[in-house]
Structures are given as structure tokens and as C-alpha cells.
Amino acid sequence: MIPTLTGLDHLVVAVRDLDAAAQAWRALGFTLSPRGLHSAHIGSANHTMMFGRDYLELLSPVSPTPHNQALRDFVAVRDGLDRAAFTTTDAAAGAEALRARGVPAIGPVEFGRPVPMPDDTVAEARFSVFRWPPEQRVGGLGIFACQHHTPEAVWVPALQSHPNGVTRILRVLVATADPAGGAAGLAAAIDAPMLRDGEVHLVQTGPGRGDVGFAPRAVIARLAQCEEAALPEEGGAAIVLGTATPRPPGFATGVAVIFETP
């Protein structure tokens, strides 16, 4: 892996209507964090669904800023799985490691958001992120890295228990006509190993962390038991989540959700 990266951190589901999106994901059995408002220069609001070491984020623009231009461009077309974040232990060092490889990294950018805590206090969650340039989207999926300065304000135990029993992200599935090329592009970007699982080309992001898989849209639709037309031709299409509670697949805000038991 690129120095400072430890594995898949979270997945960003970009949405136009954050309240409607929250309702749709709650209906699938998730516990959502209270609505959060990021720093003014970021110009976005979110809800998170926290697991053991990773999470899902519903993200929506609230005011136009240079930092959310890519987010606004995405939701102008559709709601859906926009990008994947990898955990970094040092965002500044990680960005420099990319630049040393000739990659024009964006950042690091620092921001935060207030977090209501169970004891009625308010903590501040603080982050530093760096991004690969937009032209290095892999199979239509954006990639960036996130350093958590205050993990205790993000992984709040009361938010980590879900009625659907989900405890982790197992895999994100990216629809593409060139699965081998998409996997090779991501593997090169983060310096990670690849493997093949049937028709899915996988990139392993780290021990105990979720994989990123690339496959034709028809293959993902078959796994998700949904209509192929419901998924994007290219880009993040499905999330495979680990749970001890068997459930049929679901669908929310342009994303197929597959529940997998051990």
C-alpha cells in the first residue's frame, strides 16, 4: 500500500435530498448519526452509518464551494456511490508520497463537523483528507484518503448497533466494461494486490478491510438480484455488507445493498 494507507475507511453515497436518503437507508435497517454540517469551506452535510472499523456516509452539498464541485457535478447527474475513502495515518505524508510518484495529489484539506454525543455534549470531529486527481477515477469511482484526528467523535458506540446486524463493509462493487483495467488502475493507484473471484476482479485494501471489486453491470445486478437498468453503466453500483442476520438484498439512493452472512 501507499505509505500511511491502512485500508478501506468509508464509502461516500452522494445524494441530492439528504432527508429522503436518510429515510431510505433507515428503512433498510441502519442506525444513522444525527445530521452533520461540515466546515463552511467544504459546504456539505452528512449522515453516517458506523460499523466496527469502517462506515457508510450519505453526503449532500448545501452551498457551492470549490471543495464540493466534484460532489455537485455528481449529483447533477444522479444519486449513488460516488467515491471510496482509504484510512491514512498521516494525510500530509500520504499526499507527498503520491507527489513523489508523479501524481498531482489534491490536499491535504482540513475540516470538521460538530457531533451531538449521547451525554448531550457536542464534540468536534476533525479530519484531514487528500484526493487523487479527478482523471484518476477508477471505473468511474473517485478515491481519496481520510485521516481521523478524533475517532472517538466518529465511532460512537451508540451508533454502531444496527437493526439489520451489519458490522462491516466486505466489498464495494464497481460497474465497468473493463473490470481487469479498473482493478489494475486502482491497484496501481494505492499499491495494493489484486485477485480474481469468478467474474469479479478484486483489489485488496488491507487486512480486515473491505475489498474493491470491478465487474460488468450485468454481473453486479445478478448478485444484487436487481434490474440491470437500476445500476450505473460505470461507477460504484453495490455494497456488500457483513451481518449475522440473513436479509434479502436492498436498494437505496442508486445503490444496491447486499447482506452477506459468514
C-alpha positions in Angstrom: 0.0 0.0 0.0 1.0 3.6 -0.4 2.7 4.8 2.8 0.3 5.8 5.5 -2.7 3.9 4.0 -4.2 1.1 6.0 -7.3 0.0 4.1 -10.8 0.9 3.1 -12.2 3.5 5.5 -15.6 4.5 4.2 -17.8 4.8 1.2 -19.5 8.1 0.1 -23.0 7.9 -1.3 -23.8 11.3 -2.9 -27.4 12.4 -2.7 -29.4 15.4 -3.7 -32.0 15.1 -0.9 -30.3 14.2 2.4 -33.5 13.8 4.4 -35.1 11.5 1.9 -31.9 9.5 1.6 -31.7 9.1 5.4 -35.2 7.7 5.4 -34.4 5.2 2.6 -31.4 3.9 4.4 -33.1 3.7 7.8 -35.8 1.5 6.0 -33.0 -1.0 5.3 -32.3 -1.4 9.0 -29.4 1.1 9.5 -28.9 3.4 12.5 -27.9 6.8 11.2 -25.9 9.5 13.0 -27.6 12.9 13.5 -27.3 15.2 10.5 -23.8 16.8 10.5 -22.8 20.0 8.9 -19.2 20.2 7.6 -17.0 23.3 7.8 -18.2 26.2 5.7 -15.3 25.9 3.1 -16.5 22.3 2.5 -20.1 23.1 2.1 -21.7 19.8 2.7 -23.9 17.9 5.2 -24.0 14.2 6.0 -25.3 11.2 7.9 -23.1 8.2 8.7 -23.7 4.5 9.3 -20.9 3.4 11.6 -19.6 -0.2 11.8 -16.5 -1.7 13.5 -13.6 -0.1 11.6 -15.4 1.4 8.6 -18.6 3.2 7.7 -21.0 4.5 5.0 -21.6 8.2 4.5 -24.6 9.9 2.9 -23.3 13.2 1.6 -25.1 16.2 0.1 -24.0 19.7 -0.9 -25.5 22.6 1.0 -23.7 25.6 -0.5 -21.4 25.8 -3.5 -17.7 25.9 -2.8 -14.6 24.9 -4.8 -14.1 21.9 -2.5 -17.5 20.4 -3.3 -17.5 21.0 -7.1 -17.0 17.3 -7.8 -19.8 16.4 -5.4 -22.2 18.9 -7.1 -21.2 17.6 -10.5 -22.0 14.0 -9.5 -25.5 14.7 -8.0 -26.4 16.8 -11.0 -26.4 13.5 -12.9 -27.6 11.0 -10.3 -27.6 9.9 -6.7 -25.3 7.0 -6.0 -22.0 5.6 -4.8 -19.5 8.4 -5.7 -16.2 7.6 -4.1 -14.2 5.4 -1.7 -12.0 6.6 1.1 -9.0 4.9 2.5 -7.7 5.4 6.0 -4.5 7.4 6.2 -2.4 7.8 9.4 -0.9 11.0 8.0 -2.6 12.9 5.2 0.2 15.3 4.6 2.8 12.5 4.3 0.4 10.5 2.1 -0.1 13.4 -0.3 3.6 13.9 -0.5 4.1 10.1 -1.2 1.7 10.5 -4.2 3.5 13.6 -5.5 6.8 11.7 -5.2 5.3 9.2 -7.7 4.3 12.0 -10.1 0.7 12.0 -9.1 -0.7 15.6 -8.5 -2.4 14.9 -5.2 -5.1 17.4 -4.0 -4.6 18.4 -0.4 -4.4 17.8 2.4 -7.6 19.7 3.2 -8.6 20.0 6.9 -12.2 20.4 8.1 -14.6 19.3 10.8 -18.2 19.0 11.9 -20.0 19.2 15.3 -21.2 15.8 16.7 -24.0 15.6 19.3 -22.9 13.0 21.8 -25.1 10.6 23.9 -24.3 12.6 27.1 -25.9 15.8 25.5 -22.5 17.4 24.9 -21.2 18.4 21.5 -17.8 17.1 20.2 -16.0 18.2 17.1 -15.0 15.5 14.6 -11.8 16.7 12.7 -10.4 15.3 9.5 -7.6 15.8 7.0 -8.1 14.4 3.5 -6.2 14.2 0.3 -7.5 13.2 -3.1 -6.3 11.6 -6.2 -7.0 13.9 -9.2 -10.4 13.5 -10.9 -8.8 12.0 -14.0 -7.7 9.0 -11.9 -11.3 7.9 -11.1 -11.2 4.1 -11.4 -14.1 2.6 -13.3 -16.0 5.8 -12.5 -15.3 5.6 -8.8 -13.5 8.5 -7.1 -10.8 7.8 -4.5 -9.3 9.8 -1.6 -7.8 9.2 1.8 -9.0 10.4 5.2 -7.1 10.9 8.5 -9.3 10.8 11.6 -8.0 13.2 14.3 -10.9 12.5 16.6 -12.1 8.9 16.0 -13.9 8.9 19.3 -16.3 11.5 17.9 -17.0 9.4 14.8 -17.1 5.8 16.1 -19.7 6.4 18.8 -20.8 3.1 20.3 -24.5 4.0 20.4 -24.3 4.5 16.6 -22.6 1.2 15.8 -25.5 -1.1 16.5 -27.9 -1.6 13.6 -31.3 -3.5 13.5 -30.0 -5.3 10.3 -27.0 -6.6 12.2 -24.4 -5.1 9.9 -20.9 -5.0 11.4 -18.5 -4.2 8.4 -18.0 -3.5 4.8 -17.0 -6.6 3.0 -16.8 -5.3 -0.6 -17.7 -2.4 -2.8 -18.6 -3.4 -6.4 -17.9 -1.0 -9.3 -19.7 -1.5 -12.6 -17.4 -1.2 -15.6 -17.0 -2.7 -19.1 -13.3 -3.3 -18.3 -13.1 -5.0 -14.9 -9.4 -6.0 -15.3 -8.4 -2.5 -16.3 -10.4 -0.9 -13.4 -8.8 -3.2 -10.9 -5.3 -2.7 -12.3 -5.9 1.1 -12.2 -6.8 1.0 -8.5 -4.1 -1.4 -7.6 -1.5 0.9 -9.1 -3.0 4.0 -7.5 -2.8 2.6 -4.0 -0.1 0.0 -4.5 -2.3 -3.0 -3.5 -2.6 -6.6 -4.5 -5.3 -8.0 -7.0 -7.0 -11.3 -7.2 -9.9 -12.8 -9.3 -13.1 -14.1 -7.8 -15.1 -15.5 -10.8 -16.2 -12.6 -12.9 -15.1 -10.0 -10.3 -11.7 -8.5 -10.3 -10.7 -7.6 -6.7 -8.3 -5.2 -5.1 -7.4 -6.0 -1.5 -7.1 -2.8 0.5 -5.7 -4.1 3.8 -6.1 -6.8 6.5 -9.6 -6.9 7.9 -10.7 -4.1 5.5 -13.1 -4.3 2.6 -12.1 -5.1 -0.9 -13.0 -3.1 -4.1 -14.4 -5.3 -6.9 -14.8 -4.5 -10.6 -17.3 -6.3 -12.7 -19.7 -5.8 -15.6 -23.0 -4.2 -14.6 -24.9 -7.4 -15.5 -22.8 -9.4 -13.1 -23.5 -7.0 -10.2 -27.2 -6.9 -11.0 -27.3 -10.7 -10.8 -25.5 -10.7 -7.4 -27.8 -7.9 -6.1 -31.0 -9.5 -7.5 -32.0 -6.2 -9.2 -32.7 -5.0 -12.6 -29.5 -4.1 -14.6 -31.0 -0.8 -15.6 -31.2 0.2 -11.9 -27.4 0.4 -11.8 -25.0 2.8 -13.5 -23.2 1.6 -16.6 -20.0 2.8 -15.0 -19.2 3.6 -11.3 -20.0 2.5 -7.8 -23.0 0.2 -8.0 -23.3 -2.1 -5.0 -22.0 -2.6 -1.4 -21.6 -6.0 0.2 -22.0 -5.8 4.0 -21.3 -8.4 6.6 -24.1 -9.3 9.0 -25.1 -12.2 11.2 -28.7 -11.6 10.3 -29.7 -13.0 6.9 -31.6 -10.5 4.8 -32.5 -10.2 1.1 -30.7 -7.5 -0.9 -32.0 -4.0 -0.8 -31.7 -0.8 -2.8 -31.5 2.8 -1.8 -30.4 6.1 -3.5 -29.0 4.4 -6.6 -27.0 1.8 -4.6 -27.7 -2.0 -4.4 -27.1 -3.3 -0.9 -26.1 -7.0 -0.5 -26.2 -8.5 3.0 -23.8 -11.4 3.4 -23.6 -13.8 6.4 -20.5 -15.8 7.4 
